[in-house]
Amino acid sequence: MEEVGEEVEIGELLHIREYIENHEHSSFDFHVHQVEYYFVCNLVKEKSNKAPTNPGSHQVGVEWIHINDLLQYRIYPKELRKYIIQHVNHEKSPVYLGDIN
């Protein structure tokens, strides 16, 4: 509900990514180190298009896209797109992705 405006069921952990120094914003946030966890999630109900209850500070909206169009969108980290597609295609990919961008 917080960022997507929909109730989701959280599933398995798919990937872990570290944000350390190998990213396009390193010139101004080189001191940042964060660990990000990516999970499979499913909508509990059909989309209701509710507004997020607690959007991110720089979030401008929510857009639901078809998985076949994923490579046409700016998603960060960019490298994550290929791993999402691999998951949808039932292909194996590593859980720990390291400092990908």
LINJOFEN-V230534 format. One record per residue. RES is the residue in one letter. PHI is phi in radians with two decimals (999 if undefined). PSI is psi as a letter, one per 30 degrees, with the letter a starting at -180 (999 if undefined). D_CENTER is the distance of its C-alpha to the mean C-alpha in Angstrom with 2 decimals. Layout:
# LINJOFEN-V230534
res | phi | psi | d_center
RES | PHI | PSI | D_CENTER
RES | PHI | PSI | D_CENTER
This chain:
# LINJOFEN-V230534
res | phi | psi | d_center
M | 999 | e | 15.26
E | -0.99 | e | 14.37
E | -1.90 | f | 11.65
V | -1.94 | f | 11.75
G | 1.35 | g | 15.49
E | -2.32 | l | 15.55
E | -1.41 | k | 16.38
V | -2.15 | l | 14.12
E | -1.80 | k | 15.27
I | -1.53 | k | 13.23
G | -1.88 | b | 13.97
E | -1.22 | l | 13.93
L | -1.30 | k | 12.00
L | -1.68 | e | 10.63
H | -2.54 | l | 9.76
I | -2.18 | k | 10.73
R | -2.21 | k | 10.35
E | -1.84 | k | 12.97
Y | -1.96 | j | 13.24
I | -2.08 | d | 17.00
E | -2.48 | f | 18.81
N | -1.63 | i | 17.57
H | -2.55 | l | 15.55
E | -1.23 | f | 16.75
H | -1.80 | g | 17.29
S | -1.14 | f | 19.45
S | -1.18 | f | 22.60
F | -2.07 | f | 22.09
D | -2.28 | h | 19.86
F | -1.09 | f | 21.24
H | -1.51 | f | 22.04
V | -1.46 | k | 18.50
H | -2.36 | j | 17.28
Q | -2.36 | l | 14.28
V | -1.98 | k | 12.67
E | -2.02 | k | 9.03
Y | -2.01 | k | 8.68
Y | -2.02 | k | 6.30
F | -2.05 | l | 8.49
V | -1.31 | k | 9.86
C | -2.31 | k | 10.68
N | -2.21 | k | 13.52
L | -1.17 | k | 15.18
V | -1.27 | e | 18.41
K | -2.20 | l | 20.34
E | -1.04 | l | 20.30
K | -0.97 | k | 18.44
S | -1.94 | f | 20.69
N | 1.03 | h | 19.09
K | -1.30 | l | 19.66
A | -1.35 | k | 18.67
P | -1.03 | k | 16.14
T | -1.48 | f | 18.33
N | -2.63 | i | 16.78
P | -1.15 | l | 14.45
G | -1.09 | l | 13.17
S | -1.08 | f | 16.10
H | -1.94 | g | 14.95
Q | -1.26 | k | 13.17
V | -1.87 | f | 15.37
G | 2.93 | a | 14.41
V | -2.26 | k | 12.46
E | -2.36 | k | 12.74
W | -1.61 | k | 12.59
I | -2.11 | l | 12.89
H | -1.33 | k | 14.51
I | -1.02 | e | 12.89
N | -1.16 | f | 15.92
D | -1.73 | g | 15.06
L | -0.97 | e | 11.59
L | -1.21 | f | 13.34
Q | -1.52 | f | 15.06
Y | -1.98 | l | 12.27
R | -1.44 | j | 11.15
I | -2.24 | k | 7.46
Y | -2.00 | k | 7.05
P | -1.23 | k | 7.75
K | -1.00 | e | 9.70
E | -1.07 | f | 10.72
L | -1.12 | f | 7.57
R | -0.97 | e | 8.68
K | -1.16 | e | 11.83
Y | -1.26 | e | 10.69
I | -1.12 | e | 8.99
I | -1.13 | e | 12.37
Q | -1.04 | e | 14.30
H | -1.08 | e | 13.16
V | -1.07 | e | 14.19
N | -1.52 | g | 17.35
H | 1.06 | h | 18.10
E | -1.74 | k | 18.20
K | -1.31 | k | 17.90
S | -2.62 | l | 15.55
P | -1.20 | l | 15.61
V | -1.36 | e | 13.86
Y | -1.47 | j | 14.40
L | -1.73 | f | 13.09
G | 1.31 | a | 14.83
D | -1.62 | i | 14.62
I | -1.54 | l | 12.88
N | -2.15 | 999 | 12.28
